């Protein structure tokens, strides 16, 4: 059975979700992907910022700047200004503990970014399947309407069910190549996906 047929007949279980609900699901999933992509870009920028700061602390300029600020602070009479310069020297000079903290932050943000990257790729594959389902259901609705008017599939005399199955099998192979999922893997997940879609993902979504 072609992968997308689960959206039409799944062991006589729940009703088939209509195109409107699938479009709702598509919109919500696309929004999740966009949000994850924004967070991924933010994580990338954060890693760049932390790396630049660590590079400064480990460079030659940091201790020289800290020493210069301390020398000037020692000559000042005003305690407030002297304290400000010493504070700046501590910030710019940093310490071994500060560099260690930056390393830990880089590792943490990098791990989060990797998880987001994996999540985005998975969700984009799911979105591809949903979009294909929408096109298929729309095509089936159009064919059903034409059948009602003409009394045959697209006006062709005789049975074209075999032709329809061949076309769906070819589409399954193309989809499999596009998203990197095996048809049999998707078919194993067909029932749970059907239940999720028919429970009204789009209708009660928190994203709209």
N, C-alpha and C positions, 0 to 999 in steps of 0.2 A: 504494500500500500504506500502511496506517495506520502511524504512527510506531512504536507499540509491538510491531508484528508481528515486528520483528527479534529479539525475545526468544523467539520461537517457531520461526521459520524464517528462517535467514540463509544463503542460497545453499548449503544442505546442509553447513554447516561444523560447528563444535564443538557439543557437547550443550547443551541449554537449561539455564541455571542454575535450581535449584529455589527455591522460596519461602524456604526456610530460609537459603540463601546470600544471597539478596536482602535479607532482614531483617538479616543480619550486616553487609552493606554499608551498609544504611541506618543502623544503630546506629553504625558507625564514622564515617560521614560526619557524622552528627548530633553526635558527640563533637568532631570537628574544628571544626565550626561553633561549638559552645559555647566551645571553647578560643580560637578567633579572636575571638569576641565579648568574652570576658574580657580578652584582650590589647588589643582596641580600646578598651574602657572604661578600661584602665590607661593607654593612650596619651593618651586625652582628659584624664584627671586630671593626667598629667605635663605636658601643654601648659598646662593651667590653672595649675599650680604654677610653671612657668617664666615664664609671662606675669606672674603676681603678683610674682615676684622682680624681673623686669626693671622693672616699674612702680615698685617701691620704689626701685631704684637710680637711676631717672631722675627720681624725685620730689624735692621740696624737702627732705624730712625726712632723707634719707640723708646728705648732706654735713653737715647740722647735728648729727646724732647722732655721726658720725665725729669731728667737731671737738670736741664735748663730751667724748667719751671720751679724746681725745688731751690735752685740757686737764687732766683729772683725773689721767691717767697721769703727766703731767709733775710733779705735786705729790707723788707717792707716793715713799716711801723704799724700800718693798719692791719689789725688782726683778721678782719673780714676778708680783705683782699688776699692776704697771705694764705688764709684757709682755702680760698677759692682756687688759687694757683696750685696749692698742694693737692687739692682734690682733682684738678685737671691732670696733674702729673700721675696720680694713681689710676685715673681712667685711661689715659693714653699709654702709660707704661704697662698696666695690667700686671698680672701675676701668673704663676704656673697654674694656680687653681682656676683662674679665669679662662685660660687657654684650654684647660681640661673640660670646663663647662661648655665651651664653644664646640669642642669635639663631640661631646655627648649630644648637644643640640643638633649638630649636623647629622649624626647617625639617626636621631629620632625623626627628623624631618625627611631624611632620605628614605627611611623605612615606610613612613606614611605615604610618600610620593610613589613608591613602588606599588603599594597596595592600591592607590588610586588609579595608577596606570593599568593595572590588571582589571580593576573594576570597570574602568571606561571601556576597555577592549571587549569585555564580556557583555556589557550593556549595549554597545554598538552592534554586536552580533545579534543580540535579542531584538534590537530595533529593526535590523534588516529582515528578520523573520516576520515580525509584526507587519511591516510595510508590505511584504510579499503576501501575507494573509489578506490584507485589505484589498490589494489588487485582485487577488484570486476570488474573494467573495464578491467584489463588484462585478467581475467578469461572469461569475455564476449567476448573479442576479440578472444581469443583462441577457444572458443566454436563456434563463428561465422565462423572462418576459418575451423574448423573441419566439421561444418555443410555444408559448401560449397563443401567440398571434399566428404563427405559421404551421403549428402542429408538428414541427420537427426541429432538430437541433440546427439552428442557424439556416433553416430552409433547405438542408441537405436531405435528399431522399435516402431512406435506409438508416441502419444503425451506425452511429459514429462514436459509440462509446469506446471502442478500442482505440480510435484515433485520439480521443480525449485522454485516455490513460497513457498513451505514448507521449503525448505532449507534456503531461504532468511529470512523467518520469524524467524527461529531458530537463524540465525546469528544476526538478529536485537535484539533479547532478550539477546544474549550473549554480544553484544556490549553495550546494555543498562546497563547491570550489571557492565561491565568493567569501563565505564566512568561516571556513575552516572547520566546520562541524560535520560529522558523519551522519548520514541520513538515519541509520539505525539508532544512533544516540538520541537524536531528536524524537524519534518515534517512541523510545522508551519513556521520554519525558512528556509525551503528548497529553496523557490523561491529567497530570498535575497542572500543566499549563492551561488546559481547557477549563479546569475547575477555577483557576485564578482569574481567568478572563470573564467567566460567566458570573463570578461573585461581584462584579461591578467595580473593577479597578478604577476606571475613569470616573464613574458617577459620583463616588464619595471621596475623591482624591483630595489630599490636603494641599496640593500644589496649585489649585485654582481658587 
